[in-house]
Amino acid sequence: MHRKKKSENEPIEEVEEIEEEVEEEFQEVEILEITSNEESDFIPFYVVDEVPYLSDCKSIKEKKKRKTCVQEYIQMHVMRKFNSEVIEGLGLAAGKKRIFAQFKIDKQGKVINVLARGPHPVLEREVERVINLLPEFTPGIHQGETVIVAYSLPIIFTVEEYEVKDDQQKN
């Protein structure tokens, strides 16, 4: 329903009605909190109140610094344990490659549900192997309860271009 204004200073009644309806709708909006009551529920690492941590990060009490410690530990673990020799012979083109890893840390601090997606199944299996080698964590806590925490890890690496030697080409 549209009504034209008679003058510039006259308010439009329909606009006022719509504003009132919008205000009523906003009053009905519920604020939802992330909770974990069932075993299958999980809280993302970046949301959880107290992140799961390893013994190397135990002495750090400030939450933000502890979170950084855990992230750096996981990254260094992957860099140290990843067997880069598995890349050879996969036929991957030179350049940057990404593998996305996801896993959960359960209520007992164990790594579970490890999944990896990347440019080759061999690389996915290698990342899954490395993530499963992580030590046990002290479990995460959210809203005062021990919870399952989901962690995502992008792994970026570069495949170098290499020359095939003459004696390799003959075989």
N, C-alpha and C positions, 0 to 999 in steps of 0.2 A: 504494500500500500504506500503510494508516494503522494506527497502533498507539496505543492509549491509554496515557497515563502512569499508573503505579501511585501515584506521589507527585509532589509539586511539584518536588522536587529531582532527579528521575531524568531524564537526558537521553534524547532520542529518537534512536535509531540512524539512522532514515531521514534526518533533518535533517543529520546529520553526513555521510552518504553524498552527499547533494545538494551540500553545501558543497564536498566534495572534487571532485565532477564539475565544478562551476562554476570552481573554481580551475584545474583541468586545461584547461578551455576557454579561460580568460583567458591561460594560458601559450602557447596556440597562435595568439593574435592577432598578426598582422603589422602593423608600422607602415609605412605607405606614404608615400613622399615624392613631391612633385610634381616631375616632370622633363619635359623637352622634348627629345625625340630626333628627332621627325619634323617635317616642315615644317608639317603641319596642326595640331600641338599649339600651345597658347597658355597663358599664365599670366595670371591676373587681376591687374589693377593693384594691388589691395590686398594681394596675396600676394608679388609679385615682389621679389627682394632689392634690386635697384637699378632704380628706375622710369625709363622713358624720359623725357628732359627736353629742353627747348628752350633756345636760347642765353640767354634771359632768366634762366634758373635755373641756368646752368652754374657760377657762382661759389659757389653754396650747396653745401657739402660734407656737412652733416648730412642723413641720409636722410629723416627725418621732415619737416624743413623744406623739403627739395627736393620731396618728394611734395606738400606743401601749395602750394608755388609753382606746380607743374605744374597742379594742380587749379584754382587761382585763375586762372591764365593761360587755361585752356580755358573757364572760366565767363565771364571778361571778353571773350574772343574771340567767344563766342556772343552775348553781350549787345550788343557793338558791331556785329557783322556781320549779325545777324538783321534782316530787313526786316519790321518790324511792319505795314507797309501791306498785306501779303498777307492779313492777318486780316480786313480790311474786305471785306464782301460775301460772306463764307463762310456767313453765317446761323448762327453759333455763339451759343448762349445766353450771357448774361452770367454771369460767375463765373470761378473758377480752373480752368485747363486744364493738362493735363500731356502732355508729349511725352517719350517715352523714347528716347534715342539710344544706340546701341552701335557701337563701331568697334574696330579693332585697329591696333596700330602694329607694322609688320613688322620683320624683322631688319635692314633698311636704314634704319629710322626713318620710313618712309612710312606715311601713314594709308590703311588698306584696309578693305574689307568694312563700309562704313558702312550702318547700318540705323536707321530711325526709325519709331516707332509713336505715333500721336496721334489727336486727334479729327477730323482731316481730311487727305486725301492732299496737299493743297497745303502744309499745315504740315509734313508729313513730308518733302516734297521740299525745302522751304526749309531745314530743319534739316540734311538730308543735304548740301545745297549749302554751308552754312556750315562744317560739320565738314570737308568736303573742302578748304576754304581754309586749314586749319591748316598752318603751316610744317612743314618736316621736323624730326624729333626725333633726338636721340642715342638709339640703341636701348636697350631694357631688358636687364638682365643678371640671370640666375637661376642659382645654383649654379655661377658662373664662366663660363657660356655666354650668348651673345647669344640672346635669345628673342623670340617674338611676344607682345605684351602686349595683353590685352583691356581695354577701358575702357567703363564705362557712365556715362551722364549723364542724370539726370532734369532736364527743363526745365519749370519751372512759370511760368505767366504768367496775367494776369487780363484777361478780355474785359470791357471796360466796356460798360455799358448806355448807349445813345445814343438821342436823340430824332430822329425823322424830321421834317424841315422840311416845311411845307405845299407848297412848290413841288416837292419831291421826290416827294410822294405823288401829285401830278397826273400825273406821267409814267408 
